[in-house]
Amino acid sequence: MENKKQFSHTIIHLYDIETVVDSICTKLKDDVIHVLRRKGGVVGISGGIDSSVTLALAVRAFGADNLIGVMLPEKDSSPESRMLAQKLADKFGVKTVVEDISAALQGFQCYSRRDEAVKRVIPAFNPQTDKMKIGIPTEIIEKNLPPIFHVTVIYSDGTHENKRLPVNEYLQIVAASNFKQRCRMSMLYYYAETLHYAVLGTPNKHEVEQGFFVKYGDGGADVMPIGDLYKTQVYQLAHYLGVPEEIIRRTPTTDTYSAEQTQEEFFYQLPFEQMDLLWYGWENGYEPLDVAQVLGFPEDLVAKNFRNFERKQKTTEYLRNSPIRDYDFFN
């Protein structure tokens, strides 16, 4: 690739952040008002950094009176999420509504379908008293083994049990859990259609490009204003826009399973600061050696991460595809 920048620790740092924010807000306003022909925005807020920055940008674009923040808790959600989401909305003067989706999820049999699969792997699991999560154990990552999901049950007495997830059980747990994101998307569109607003999606660049989203769930939106931003850039915007410090300091979580779980543990397998630089190096055609020398990593570790990025992007392409509709054979 010609005219590449010299790879460095600061290669993705936003130096003129005011211009970046102004550009995003100008485009966001134009997209919603003139392209989508809607008069404001709906944002699902969870107390996380991405939805917080999305809301803060939208306030600049439309004004607080043309926005609504929707909190969508369910029985596995952390109480901290709702508290921080409300603090965010109060900070920016955005009106909110709370829609507890637990009953809807019970109607979908979200919890029972998930728990059924967990009990096939760990029969002692009692969903009434125990907590569970799935993820890739740290030792697998450290030993450079293929990413294999495990299920962890934390019993009521504090002990825990961890077992590898067979494919069928993994798929059932994920499919059942995905009811949560799809239910939330449906509620966001209810408010959007009621108010003649657009749904403002909150995924960042990694979530979009690596496939860390649910198709027609949190991937269902009319516009994604931070979809091209690295996670560290999202944090830069958070500081600049005045997002509450409690949200900025909070470790990003999935807030999906009853047991606490970080996004790094569940999917990314890397700290965001490292992942951003590795991803930039990979997608911009830098050699593993160039990146390794700057980051102080072994070259083979960088090459392994590059292969992992390529695998994730290929295997999740289905999530980013629009419906296939070229079936007109009559013209």
Disulfide bonds with the S-S distance in Angstrom:
none
